[in-house]
Amino acid sequence: MKAHVLYDTQGKIISAGFPLPLTFDILSPRFGPKPSEGQYAAILDVPEELGTMDLVELAQRLQVDTKGKPHKLILTSK
């Protein structure tokens, strides 16, 4: 499963959504969250064992690991 996330430089998720079906051009600037300065938007893989989370839980319990490339979703340390 993939999630379209908007996050800051520290990896805190600001907004999350599920990408549109591939019949849409999901990389088009018309779709998805728009990052402001100091923010990033990406479509990232949700770890398989966490695939049952809804969007609210995903945003609360995950963060983006911004140290490596590519960035990836990880559980928060809370």
FENSULKA-V189429 format. One record per backbone hydrogen bond with DSSP energy under -0.5 kcal/mol. NH is the residue of the N-H (numbers start at 0). CO is the residue of the C=O. Records with the same first field share a line. If there is no record, write none. Layout:
NH->CO ; CO
This chain:
2->43
3->16
4->2 ; 41
5->14
6->39
7->11
8->37
10->7
13->5
14->5
16->3
23->20
25->23
27->24
30->27
34->32
38->35
39->6
41->4
43->2 ; 41
45->0
49->46
50->47
52->49
57->53
58->54
59->55
60->56
61->57
62->73
63->10
64->62 ; 71
65->63
71->64
72->44
73->62
75->60
